[in-house]
């Protein structure tokens, strides 16, 4: 059994599927680099910044896997994979400004290397390039992308505003994650199935699978923000903690309401710009039972995603999708 290169390479014993995915990802990568070209050298430089930094390419991979249930060589499949990755990259430029992040994918973030204005405008440029490619995929694809983008923005606003009085903060956060992350991954699955000509039932399955694996994917990122080292994650550990972003482990600490967590909560509610206090909070959180509760949430969402796949025909493509569920769970452990 071989595994494709990259953090989200899927294990497969099927040489045809492996060849399809390899050639598809190579085509996506080439098209991504082509999409960020500009006649203005500085725009080209800033736009290439995150493309060259690499990344998991999880969303394009899901497009290609979903297309296995139709015609994987249909003309819209690779462009759709490029659209979802450009959209994702654009949101990263904007997210790093909001989070004041200094590191992204192991390199200086665009806002740290240049400034916030450049990062925001570069994100806008990538949205424009995604829209240009999308226009050739037809009105249904354009409408789907527009509705996905609406959910992305709504989720970001809801995260910024916070839960309403009386709302369960954990449930509010999960719904925010479904909008901010799950929506684009759901669209990745839908694009791949739809544009490959798969049956309507497969389109529905891949959309639902994408949403659920997308939530699990983001929740595992929350765990990585706490548990990983910078060299492994490509991000500064504890960035969300330092910026006061209420991710899943912190929300579980608050839900526990355990007096033993008093020091950790005091640190979480304080200014963590001080490196020593930040490190103390990070170590306390890493040892807290809230991390186990968060890991269980990841497993639950990944298991739900796996169950959604049952109506799909058995074979290498479904097995590869099931393996993604395993990878999402183990990456956050």
C-alpha beads as a LAMMPS data file, in Angstrom:
LAMMPS data file: protein, C-alpha beads

333 atoms
332 bonds

1 atom types
1 bond types

-500.0 500.0 xlo xhi
-500.0 500.0 ylo yhi
-500.0 500.0 zlo zhi

Masses

1 110.0

Atoms # bond

1 1 1 0.000 0.000 0.000
2 1 1 1.411 3.371 -0.983
3 1 1 0.679 6.854 0.218
4 1 1 0.649 10.076 -1.735
5 1 1 3.149 12.700 -0.660
6 1 1 2.040 15.431 1.705
7 1 1 0.315 15.643 5.062
8 1 1 -2.997 14.557 3.584
9 1 1 -1.746 11.899 1.212
10 1 1 -4.239 9.055 1.234
11 1 1 -3.188 5.470 1.679
12 1 1 -4.300 3.349 -1.255
13 1 1 -3.477 -0.036 -2.722
14 1 1 -5.141 0.918 -6.006
15 1 1 -2.588 2.029 -8.645
16 1 1 -5.268 3.592 -10.855
17 1 1 -6.595 5.780 -8.046
18 1 1 -3.063 6.698 -7.011
19 1 1 -2.166 7.696 -10.574
20 1 1 -5.379 9.729 -10.919
21 1 1 -4.743 11.608 -7.687
22 1 1 -1.087 12.243 -8.434
23 1 1 -1.764 13.603 -11.900
24 1 1 -4.748 15.580 -10.655
25 1 1 -2.812 17.201 -7.823
26 1 1 0.071 18.028 -10.177
27 1 1 -2.405 19.727 -12.524
28 1 1 -3.937 21.645 -9.624
29 1 1 -0.532 22.783 -8.401
30 1 1 0.463 24.010 -11.848
31 1 1 -2.850 25.833 -12.266
32 1 1 -2.507 27.447 -8.835
33 1 1 0.869 28.910 -9.734
34 1 1 -0.534 30.102 -13.040
35 1 1 -3.551 31.696 -11.320
36 1 1 -1.436 33.942 -9.084
37 1 1 0.607 35.451 -11.901
38 1 1 0.314 39.188 -12.428
39 1 1 1.840 41.742 -14.758
40 1 1 2.750 43.700 -11.624
41 1 1 5.764 41.997 -9.955
42 1 1 4.852 43.030 -6.420
43 1 1 1.306 41.629 -6.749
44 1 1 2.746 38.403 -8.155
45 1 1 5.202 38.189 -5.252
46 1 1 2.615 38.660 -2.518
47 1 1 0.133 36.316 -4.210
48 1 1 2.715 33.544 -4.622
49 1 1 3.724 33.818 -0.967
50 1 1 1.347 31.218 0.478
51 1 1 1.091 29.139 -2.690
52 1 1 4.839 28.538 -2.552
53 1 1 4.686 27.820 1.179
54 1 1 2.783 24.659 0.301
55 1 1 0.071 23.428 2.607
56 1 1 -2.153 20.425 2.994
57 1 1 -4.186 20.956 -0.216
58 1 1 -6.986 19.145 1.607
59 1 1 -9.776 20.850 -0.332
60 1 1 -8.421 20.114 -3.831
61 1 1 -7.783 16.532 -2.780
62 1 1 -11.409 16.190 -1.732
63 1 1 -12.543 17.597 -5.095
64 1 1 -10.483 14.940 -6.887
65 1 1 -11.683 12.121 -4.637
66 1 1 -15.319 13.115 -5.096
67 1 1 -14.776 13.171 -8.862
68 1 1 -13.844 9.488 -8.713
69 1 1 -17.572 8.738 -8.553
70 1 1 -18.047 10.364 -11.958
71 1 1 -15.612 11.273 -14.716
72 1 1 -12.437 12.375 -12.954
73 1 1 -11.157 13.845 -16.229
74 1 1 -14.202 16.049 -16.792
75 1 1 -13.000 19.540 -17.775
76 1 1 -14.375 21.337 -14.716
77 1 1 -12.783 19.154 -12.030
78 1 1 -9.266 20.634 -11.851
79 1 1 -10.483 24.250 -12.196
80 1 1 -12.938 23.655 -9.336
81 1 1 -10.103 22.310 -7.199
82 1 1 -8.126 25.461 -7.950
83 1 1 -11.117 27.655 -7.066
84 1 1 -11.550 26.133 -3.599
85 1 1 -7.836 26.342 -2.828
86 1 1 -7.584 29.970 -3.984
87 1 1 -10.619 30.774 -1.835
88 1 1 -9.001 29.068 1.133
89 1 1 -5.694 30.880 0.588
90 1 1 -7.500 34.214 0.356
91 1 1 -9.156 33.606 3.728
92 1 1 -5.750 32.806 5.258
93 1 1 -4.393 36.222 4.263
94 1 1 -7.406 37.839 5.939
95 1 1 -7.326 35.545 8.990
96 1 1 -3.686 36.350 9.688
97 1 1 -4.537 40.052 9.792
98 1 1 -7.413 39.459 12.203
99 1 1 -5.310 37.143 14.387
100 1 1 -2.141 39.263 14.092
101 1 1 -0.343 36.031 13.238
102 1 1 3.399 36.168 12.585
103 1 1 3.845 32.691 11.099
104 1 1 1.925 30.745 8.479
105 1 1 2.994 27.403 6.965
106 1 1 6.424 27.735 8.483
107 1 1 7.087 31.146 6.911
108 1 1 6.422 34.737 7.886
109 1 1 2.761 35.602 7.324
110 1 1 2.042 38.192 4.631
111 1 1 1.015 40.788 7.191
112 1 1 4.265 40.243 9.104
113 1 1 6.429 40.305 5.975
114 1 1 4.698 43.346 4.450
115 1 1 1.753 44.886 6.320
116 1 1 -1.966 44.428 6.975
117 1 1 -3.061 46.430 3.944
118 1 1 -0.974 44.329 1.588
119 1 1 -2.245 41.093 3.156
120 1 1 -5.908 42.149 2.882
121 1 1 -5.571 43.316 -0.708
122 1 1 -3.689 40.156 -1.687
123 1 1 -6.531 38.092 -0.274
124 1 1 -8.952 40.167 -2.349
125 1 1 -6.809 39.570 -5.442
126 1 1 -7.012 35.801 -4.899
127 1 1 -10.802 35.986 -4.456
128 1 1 -10.930 37.808 -7.807
129 1 1 -8.824 35.140 -9.508
130 1 1 -11.026 32.392 -8.060
131 1 1 -14.127 34.172 -9.372
132 1 1 -12.602 34.503 -12.837
133 1 1 -11.965 30.746 -13.032
134 1 1 -15.374 30.019 -11.553
135 1 1 -17.179 31.959 -14.259
136 1 1 -16.282 29.224 -16.774
137 1 1 -17.904 26.519 -14.608
138 1 1 -21.467 27.743 -15.060
139 1 1 -24.139 29.592 -13.073
140 1 1 -24.792 26.736 -10.648
141 1 1 -21.138 26.689 -9.611
142 1 1 -21.105 30.494 -9.288
143 1 1 -24.199 30.402 -7.082
144 1 1 -22.739 27.644 -4.913
145 1 1 -19.523 29.610 -4.420
146 1 1 -21.466 32.765 -3.547
147 1 1 -23.495 30.945 -0.912
148 1 1 -20.363 29.320 0.450
149 1 1 -18.669 32.685 0.737
150 1 1 -21.734 34.042 2.531
151 1 1 -21.415 31.260 5.096
152 1 1 -17.666 31.888 5.493
153 1 1 -18.245 35.557 6.239
154 1 1 -21.250 34.908 8.467
155 1 1 -19.243 32.389 10.486
156 1 1 -16.414 34.884 10.946
157 1 1 -18.827 37.574 12.096
158 1 1 -20.554 35.198 14.503
159 1 1 -17.175 34.177 15.928
160 1 1 -16.216 37.830 16.354
161 1 1 -19.502 38.772 18.060
162 1 1 -19.678 35.645 20.215
163 1 1 -22.657 33.622 21.448
164 1 1 -25.923 35.263 22.461
165 1 1 -26.834 35.298 26.161
166 1 1 -28.026 31.848 27.173
167 1 1 -26.353 30.074 24.236
168 1 1 -24.047 27.160 24.963
169 1 1 -20.605 28.493 23.937
170 1 1 -19.433 25.055 22.756
171 1 1 -22.484 24.533 20.530
172 1 1 -22.163 28.109 19.240
173 1 1 -18.537 27.450 18.386
174 1 1 -19.341 24.210 16.553
175 1 1 -21.904 26.017 14.415
176 1 1 -19.344 28.758 13.690
177 1 1 -16.823 26.122 12.614
178 1 1 -19.413 24.544 10.313
179 1 1 -19.802 27.934 8.607
180 1 1 -16.159 29.066 8.599
181 1 1 -14.477 25.782 7.675
182 1 1 -17.082 23.121 6.979
183 1 1 -18.831 25.131 4.291
184 1 1 -15.859 25.367 1.904
185 1 1 -14.894 21.731 2.441
186 1 1 -18.514 20.729 1.806
187 1 1 -18.374 22.743 -1.414
188 1 1 -15.153 20.950 -2.360
189 1 1 -16.916 17.609 -2.147
190 1 1 -19.954 18.963 -3.976
191 1 1 -17.892 20.520 -6.776
192 1 1 -15.981 17.290 -7.389
193 1 1 -19.097 15.152 -7.581
194 1 1 -21.204 17.685 -9.474
195 1 1 -18.658 18.661 -12.121
196 1 1 -17.618 15.058 -12.757
197 1 1 -21.225 14.168 -13.559
198 1 1 -21.788 11.919 -10.540
199 1 1 -25.353 11.057 -9.580
200 1 1 -27.409 13.488 -7.451
201 1 1 -27.281 11.047 -4.531
202 1 1 -23.459 11.021 -4.660
203 1 1 -23.422 14.829 -4.849
204 1 1 -25.513 14.951 -1.670
205 1 1 -23.332 12.392 0.126
206 1 1 -20.118 14.208 -0.751
207 1 1 -21.566 17.544 0.368
208 1 1 -22.598 16.172 3.745
209 1 1 -19.328 14.279 4.144
210 1 1 -17.366 17.441 3.353
211 1 1 -19.201 19.464 5.980
212 1 1 -18.660 16.884 8.709
213 1 1 -15.042 16.090 7.913
214 1 1 -14.492 19.839 7.618
215 1 1 -15.665 20.419 11.178
216 1 1 -13.478 17.546 12.407
217 1 1 -10.559 19.025 10.448
218 1 1 -10.894 22.439 12.143
219 1 1 -11.331 20.921 15.592
220 1 1 -8.139 18.918 15.086
221 1 1 -6.437 22.205 14.138
222 1 1 -7.596 23.607 17.477
223 1 1 -5.825 20.737 19.208
224 1 1 -2.699 21.224 17.097
225 1 1 -2.589 24.895 18.088
226 1 1 -2.132 23.726 21.672
227 1 1 -0.207 20.474 21.358
228 1 1 2.151 20.893 18.404
229 1 1 5.583 22.361 18.034
230 1 1 6.128 25.137 15.474
231 1 1 8.359 22.956 13.329
232 1 1 5.589 20.375 12.968
233 1 1 2.597 22.638 12.451
234 1 1 4.085 25.554 10.531
235 1 1 2.322 27.901 12.939
236 1 1 3.289 29.514 16.219
237 1 1 1.939 27.227 18.986
238 1 1 -0.717 28.823 21.121
239 1 1 -1.476 31.634 18.659
240 1 1 -5.205 31.361 19.310
241 1 1 -4.576 31.254 23.049
242 1 1 -2.412 34.369 22.940
243 1 1 -4.970 36.260 20.849
244 1 1 -7.869 35.275 23.095
245 1 1 -9.607 33.236 20.376
246 1 1 -11.982 30.855 22.221
247 1 1 -11.161 27.545 20.524
248 1 1 -12.585 24.182 21.565
249 1 1 -10.119 23.199 24.342
250 1 1 -10.562 26.575 26.079
251 1 1 -14.346 26.346 25.787
252 1 1 -14.224 22.902 27.398
253 1 1 -12.131 24.310 30.256
254 1 1 -14.825 26.917 30.880
255 1 1 -17.608 24.333 30.600
256 1 1 -15.861 22.140 33.225
257 1 1 -16.095 24.926 35.822
258 1 1 -13.557 23.034 37.936
259 1 1 -11.930 25.021 40.804
260 1 1 -8.670 23.254 39.913
261 1 1 -8.626 25.281 36.692
262 1 1 -8.578 28.633 38.477
263 1 1 -4.978 29.469 37.544
264 1 1 -5.471 28.425 33.920
265 1 1 -8.632 30.518 33.610
266 1 1 -6.870 33.466 35.227
267 1 1 -4.142 33.221 32.594
268 1 1 -6.600 32.741 29.722
269 1 1 -8.427 35.903 30.805
270 1 1 -5.218 37.911 31.123
271 1 1 -2.821 39.533 28.667
272 1 1 -0.697 36.698 27.291
273 1 1 1.728 38.895 25.373
274 1 1 4.199 38.041 28.114
275 1 1 6.008 34.936 26.837
276 1 1 6.409 33.322 30.246
277 1 1 2.698 33.646 31.070
278 1 1 1.782 32.394 27.614
279 1 1 4.002 29.338 28.037
280 1 1 2.541 28.644 31.493
281 1 1 -1.010 28.811 30.107
282 1 1 -0.071 26.569 27.197
283 1 1 1.453 23.916 29.461
284 1 1 -1.535 23.955 31.834
285 1 1 -3.929 23.607 28.915
286 1 1 -1.936 20.745 27.398
287 1 1 -2.337 18.771 30.647
288 1 1 -5.985 19.666 31.182
289 1 1 -8.786 17.056 30.777
290 1 1 -10.436 19.547 28.413
291 1 1 -8.001 18.328 25.767
292 1 1 -9.477 14.824 26.021
293 1 1 -12.980 16.242 25.687
294 1 1 -11.902 18.120 22.565
295 1 1 -10.289 14.982 21.129
296 1 1 -13.552 13.131 21.663
297 1 1 -15.389 15.833 19.710
298 1 1 -12.967 15.347 16.810
299 1 1 -13.559 11.587 16.866
300 1 1 -17.333 12.069 16.946
301 1 1 -17.374 14.353 13.929
302 1 1 -14.962 12.097 12.008
303 1 1 -17.067 9.033 12.835
304 1 1 -20.181 10.859 11.634
305 1 1 -18.381 11.693 8.385
306 1 1 -17.432 8.046 7.935
307 1 1 -21.028 6.919 8.425
308 1 1 -22.219 9.343 5.745
309 1 1 -20.096 7.467 3.185
310 1 1 -21.949 4.163 3.553
311 1 1 -24.297 4.677 0.543
312 1 1 -21.294 5.113 -1.778
313 1 1 -20.160 2.078 -3.761
314 1 1 -17.405 0.130 -2.037
315 1 1 -14.002 0.527 -3.627
316 1 1 -10.736 2.396 -3.579
317 1 1 -12.294 5.880 -3.668
318 1 1 -14.554 5.269 -0.684
319 1 1 -11.699 3.622 1.218
320 1 1 -9.543 6.684 0.557
321 1 1 -12.261 8.969 1.915
322 1 1 -12.532 6.768 4.989
323 1 1 -8.775 7.042 5.471
324 1 1 -9.137 10.838 5.600
325 1 1 -11.309 10.371 8.678
326 1 1 -8.470 8.471 10.363
327 1 1 -5.879 11.086 9.393
328 1 1 -7.994 13.961 10.745
329 1 1 -8.331 12.195 14.100
330 1 1 -4.696 11.173 14.500
331 1 1 -3.232 14.553 13.504
332 1 1 -4.794 16.173 16.564
333 1 1 -3.712 13.521 19.064

Bonds

1 1 1 2
2 1 2 3
3 1 3 4
4 1 4 5
5 1 5 6
6 1 6 7
7 1 7 8
8 1 8 9
9 1 9 10
10 1 10 11
11 1 11 12
12 1 12 13
13 1 13 14
14 1 14 15
15 1 15 16
16 1 16 17
17 1 17 18
18 1 18 19
19 1 19 20
20 1 20 21
21 1 21 22
22 1 22 23
23 1 23 24
24 1 24 25
25 1 25 26
26 1 26 27
27 1 27 28
28 1 28 29
29 1 29 30
30 1 30 31
31 1 31 32
32 1 32 33
33 1 33 34
34 1 34 35
35 1 35 36
36 1 36 37
37 1 37 38
38 1 38 39
39 1 39 40
40 1 40 41
41 1 41 42
42 1 42 43
43 1 43 44
44 1 44 45
45 1 45 46
46 1 46 47
47 1 47 48
48 1 48 49
49 1 49 50
50 1 50 51
51 1 51 52
52 1 52 53
53 1 53 54
54 1 54 55
55 1 55 56
56 1 56 57
57 1 57 58
58 1 58 59
59 1 59 60
60 1 60 61
61 1 61 62
62 1 62 63
63 1 63 64
64 1 64 65
65 1 65 66
66 1 66 67
67 1 67 68
68 1 68 69
69 1 69 70
70 1 70 71
71 1 71 72
72 1 72 73
73 1 73 74
74 1 74 75
75 1 75 76
76 1 76 77
77 1 77 78
78 1 78 79
79 1 79 80
80 1 80 81
81 1 81 82
82 1 82 83
83 1 83 84
84 1 84 85
85 1 85 86
86 1 86 87
87 1 87 88
88 1 88 89
89 1 89 90
90 1 90 91
91 1 91 92
92 1 92 93
93 1 93 94
94 1 94 95
95 1 95 96
96 1 96 97
97 1 97 98
98 1 98 99
99 1 99 100
100 1 100 101
101 1 101 102
102 1 102 103
103 1 103 104
104 1 104 105
105 1 105 106
106 1 106 107
107 1 107 108
108 1 108 109
109 1 109 110
110 1 110 111
111 1 111 112
112 1 112 113
113 1 113 114
114 1 114 115
115 1 115 116
116 1 116 117
117 1 117 118
118 1 118 119
119 1 119 120
120 1 120 121
121 1 121 122
122 1 122 123
123 1 123 124
124 1 124 125
125 1 125 126
126 1 126 127
127 1 127 128
128 1 128 129
129 1 129 130
130 1 130 131
131 1 131 132
132 1 132 133
133 1 133 134
134 1 134 135
135 1 135 136
136 1 136 137
137 1 137 138
138 1 138 139
139 1 139 140
140 1 140 141
141 1 141 142
142 1 142 143
143 1 143 144
144 1 144 145
145 1 145 146
146 1 146 147
147 1 147 148
148 1 148 149
149 1 149 150
150 1 150 151
151 1 151 152
152 1 152 153
153 1 153 154
154 1 154 155
155 1 155 156
156 1 156 157
157 1 157 158
158 1 158 159
159 1 159 160
160 1 160 161
161 1 161 162
162 1 162 163
163 1 163 164
164 1 164 165
165 1 165 166
166 1 166 167
167 1 167 168
168 1 168 169
169 1 169 170
170 1 170 171
171 1 171 172
172 1 172 173
173 1 173 174
174 1 174 175
175 1 175 176
176 1 176 177
177 1 177 178
178 1 178 179
179 1 179 180
180 1 180 181
181 1 181 182
182 1 182 183
183 1 183 184
184 1 184 185
185 1 185 186
186 1 186 187
187 1 187 188
188 1 188 189
189 1 189 190
190 1 190 191
191 1 191 192
192 1 192 193
193 1 193 194
194 1 194 195
195 1 195 196
196 1 196 197
197 1 197 198
198 1 198 199
199 1 199 200
200 1 200 201
201 1 201 202
202 1 202 203
203 1 203 204
204 1 204 205
205 1 205 206
206 1 206 207
207 1 207 208
208 1 208 209
209 1 209 210
210 1 210 211
211 1 211 212
212 1 212 213
213 1 213 214
214 1 214 215
215 1 215 216
216 1 216 217
217 1 217 218
218 1 218 219
219 1 219 220
220 1 220 221
221 1 221 222
222 1 222 223
223 1 223 224
224 1 224 225
225 1 225 226
226 1 226 227
227 1 227 228
228 1 228 229
229 1 229 230
230 1 230 231
231 1 231 232
232 1 232 233
233 1 233 234
234 1 234 235
235 1 235 236
236 1 236 237
237 1 237 238
238 1 238 239
239 1 239 240
240 1 240 241
241 1 241 242
242 1 242 243
243 1 243 244
244 1 244 245
245 1 245 246
246 1 246 247
247 1 247 248
248 1 248 249
249 1 249 250
250 1 250 251
251 1 251 252
252 1 252 253
253 1 253 254
254 1 254 255
255 1 255 256
256 1 256 257
257 1 257 258
258 1 258 259
259 1 259 260
260 1 260 261
261 1 261 262
262 1 262 263
263 1 263 264
264 1 264 265
265 1 265 266
266 1 266 267
267 1 267 268
268 1 268 269
269 1 269 270
270 1 270 271
271 1 271 272
272 1 272 273
273 1 273 274
274 1 274 275
275 1 275 276
276 1 276 277
277 1 277 278
278 1 278 279
279 1 279 280
280 1 280 281
281 1 281 282
282 1 282 283
283 1 283 284
284 1 284 285
285 1 285 286
286 1 286 287
287 1 287 288
288 1 288 289
289 1 289 290
290 1 290 291
291 1 291 292
292 1 292 293
293 1 293 294
294 1 294 295
295 1 295 296
296 1 296 297
297 1 297 298
298 1 298 299
299 1 299 300
300 1 300 301
301 1 301 302
302 1 302 303
303 1 303 304
304 1 304 305
305 1 305 306
306 1 306 307
307 1 307 308
308 1 308 309
309 1 309 310
310 1 310 311
311 1 311 312
312 1 312 313
313 1 313 314
314 1 314 315
315 1 315 316
316 1 316 317
317 1 317 318
318 1 318 319
319 1 319 320
320 1 320 321
321 1 321 322
322 1 322 323
323 1 323 324
324 1 324 325
325 1 325 326
326 1 326 327
327 1 327 328
328 1 328 329
329 1 329 330
330 1 330 331
331 1 331 332
332 1 332 333
